[in-house]
Amino acid sequence: MLTGVHVPLITPFDRAGAVAFEVLEELAHQVLAAGAAGVVALGTTAEAGALGAAERARVLDVLNTVCLRRGVPLIAGANTAEDLRELAGHPAVTAALCLVPPFVRPGEDGVVAHFAALAAVSPVPLVVYHVPHRTGQQLSARAVRRLAAIDAVTGIKYAPDAVDADAVDLLTDPPHRFAVLAGTDTLLSPMLALGAHGAIVASAHLATARFVALANAWQAGHADHARPLGHRLARLSTALFAEPNPAVIKGVLHAQGLIPTPAVRLPLLPAAEANIGTAVQSLHDMRTSPARQPVGRAGPC
């Protein structure tokens, strides 16, 4: 079962606008060295929809190599049967992150039927990506349990707009051997406190070790450490999501010299300098604030 903090990696671009594959490889090594349990390829943060087929294939190859070398799980974004079949040649891929069908709002019965069909052809287990403010489709805790009953569906990236009654129901009583991974960056701490098994959060590109420490602290029951750390990380996440993701994250990574440009591809636009500056300051405040020794690392089991 997937646990721990998994970082959905950006796609860095060079000054000519091409994918900087060597930089992507280095970013993966950096977050994993800082304690991340794994990485996600070709998610929303990666601007996967703006990449060509050859670019997507090479991104997957690069991250497959990194994760094989380190012995950590790779989760890959895949939303169609064709996407899923292409994962078969990548042994590091532990699961496919599959978005709840967007825009059409098929209803809960339609969502369950959709994932049953994907599960029937997928070479790897599926992690449902539930993000209703993007898809327009809400899922009740009952619907998530129906999805969990599908043999090849092993988890969910759960990114609700609020910690509502369904979130409390699911997080406090998750299906057996089904990973509920927090996916709303600013709500990470309360979701972990309620029982999330881990997280997939883009904010963990920065201060990765602190995000890992937060997950470990809540899982160990150390609320006195987790609560103030969660407050500081929520402020950082708020700054990083001041504009459509991953514009600000890329701006901060560039300001730190970790990627060659802050470029994003249309329809996204580069983040405003003021918002990047606010996020850089928030990151500085995080790094200079007192921190206790992190509790033992949580990883895949």
N, C-alpha and C positions, 0 to 999 in steps of 0.2 A: 504494500500500500504506500502511496506517495505521501510523504510528510516533509516538513522543513520548508525553507524559503527557496522558491524557484524564480529565477530572473528572466523575464521575457525580453530578450536582447533587441536593442535597436539594430538598424542596418546603417552603418557609417558610410558616408560618401566622400570621395576625394574631391580635389578642386576641379576636376574635369566632369564631375557628376557621376562617376562610375562607383560601383560598390568597392569599398576598401576592405577586401577580404582578410588581409593580414591583420588589420586593426580589429576586425570582428573577432578573429581568433584570440588576439591578446585580451580583448574585453572579456571573453568567455573565461580565459584562464584567471583573470583578475578577480571576477566575482566568485569563482569557485575556490580560489585560494583564500578568499575572505570568509568562506564558510557556507556559501550557498549550496543547497542540496542538489541542485541541477539547474539547467537553463531551458528556455523555451525558444524554439526557432520558428520564424515565420508567423508570429502572432500579430495582433493589431499594432503593438509597439514597433514591430519590424517594418511597418508600412508594406506588408506583404502584397497588398493589392496594387501597389505602384511598382512592383518588381516584375521583370520579365521572367519567362519560364526558365531560361538558362541561369539567370541570377538566383532564382529561388532554389534551383537544383544545386548550385555551388554553395550557397549558404548552408543548405542541409548537409552537404558533404563536409564542409569545414567544421561545423559543430558536431557532426557525427564523429569525426576524428578526435576532436578535443575530448568529448565525453567518453569515448572508448579508452583513450589514454588515461583518463583520470578515474574511470570506473564509476561514473555517475550517470543518472538518467537524463535522457534528452526527450523533451516533449515537443512535438512538431504540430504546427497549425495545419489542419487539413479539413476541408469542408465538403468535399465531394468524394464519391466512390473512386474516381480517377486519382485524386490527391492521395487517398489512403493506399491505393495499390502501389504508388510510387515510393512508399515508405518501406516496402519489403526489403530493399537492398541496403538498409541502414540499421545495422544491428544495435546501435546505441539507443535507438528510438524506443522508449519504454511505453509511450502512449501518444495518441493523437488528440490534440485539442480541437474540438469541433463546435462551432458556433451554433446556438439555437437559431433556426432559420429566421433571418431578419426581414423586416418590411411587410411580409405577407401575413404575419400574425395567424398561424395555422390553428391556434388553440392547443390545449394541452394534449388532446388525443393525437393531433397531427404531429406534434413534437415527438411524442413517444413512438409513433409509427416511423417517423423519419430516422430516429436513432436506432431503432430495431433494424431498419434496412441497411444503415451504414455498418452496424455491428456485424451483420451477416457477411460482409465482404472485406472487412478490415483485417489486415495482418497483425495489428496491434490493438491493445485495449483502447477504449475511448474515454476521454475526459470531456464532459459537457461544459461548454462555455456559456454561462447564463449571465447576460449583461443587459437587463431589460431597457435601460435608457438608450441603448444603441439598437436593439432588435425590435422594440415595441411589443415584445411578448413576455408577459409575466408567467412565472411558474410557481405554483403552490408547493408547499412541502410535500403534499401528497403526490403531486406530479413527479417531484424529484425522486421520491421513493419508488414510483413506477419505473422511472429510468434506471434506478439502481438495481432493479430486479432483472434487467437485461444482462445476460451473462458477461458480455464483453464491455459493459459500461462500468468502469471502476472508480470514477470520481467526478467531481464537478469543480470548475472554477466559478465560485459563487460571488457575483459582483452586484448585489442589490443596491438600490438607491438609499436605503435606510435599513437599520436593524429593526424590522417590523415583526409581526406575530409569526409569519412564515419562517423568517430567518431564525427566530428564537426556537421555533419548533424543530427545524432541521438541525441547527447547531447543537442543541442540547440533547437530541435523540437521533443521531445520524444512523443510516442503514449500516448493517454489519459489514466490515471490511470494505467500506466505501469512503474514499477520501474526499472530505469537504475542505477545499482550499480557498481561503479568503482572497477575493479579487478586487475589492474596493480599497484602494490604498489608504484613504483617509479614515476608513472604518476598520483598519487592520487590527488594532489593539482590542476593541470591544468584541470583534468576531473571534479572535484567539481566546479571549477571556471566556466566551460562551462555549468554546469547544472545537473551533476549527483545527484541523490536523496540520495545517501549514498555510502557505500562501503562494500565489503567483502575482507579484507586484512589481511594476516597472520602476517605482521609486527606489527599489533596492539596487539599481545601478550605482547609486550613491550611498555612502555609509552602509555598505552591505553588511558588515559585521554587526552593526547596531540592529538592523532588521533581524538578523539571525539570533542575536541575543534576546530580542523581544519575544520571538517565537519560543525560544528555549525557556525563558523565564515564565511565561504563562503556562507552558506545558509542565513545568516543574512546580507550579503553584506559588511562585515567588511574586505575589501581587505588589509588594512594596517596592520591588525593583521594576517590574513591568509597567506599572501605571505611569510614573513620571517619564520613563523612556518612551512609552507609547504616545504621551502628550507631545513630546518633542518631535517624534517621527511624523505625527499627524500634521504638525505645522510645516515640516519639510515637504511632505506630500502635497499639502495644499499649495505651496509655492510652485512645486514642480508641475502641477496640473492647472496653473493659471491660464494656460492656452491649450489648444488641442494637443494631446499626446502624440508623438514624443518631442514636440518642438522645444519646450523648455529643458527637458532632460538633455537633449542634444546640445543646447546652448551651454549648459553647465559643464558637460563633458568636454566640450571644445574649450571653454574658459580654463579648464584644468589641464589642457594639453593632451587629453586622452584620445581625441578623435581629430582628424585633419580639418574638418569643417563642421559647422552646425547645420548643414543643409538638410532640408526635407524635400520631398517631392510633392508636386501638386496632386490633389487640391490643398494640401497643407502649405502654410507659409511659415517662414522663420519666426521665432519668438522675438518679441520686443526686448531691447536691451534692458529696459527697466525691470521686466519680469525675470530675466536671467539674473540680473544683479540681486534682486530680492531672494531668489533661490540660492545663489552663491552665498549670500549672507546667512541664510537659514542653515545651510550646510556647515558654514564656519561655526555658527553658534552650536550646532550639534556636536561638532568635533572637539570643541573647546569646553563643552559642559562636562561635569564630573560623570564618570561611568564606572559602575562596578564590574568586577570580573564576570564575563558571561558564564551562564550555566552550561553544562555539557551539551554538545552539539546534537541537534535532531537531524536525522537523515532518512533516506528511504529504508523501508523494511519490507 
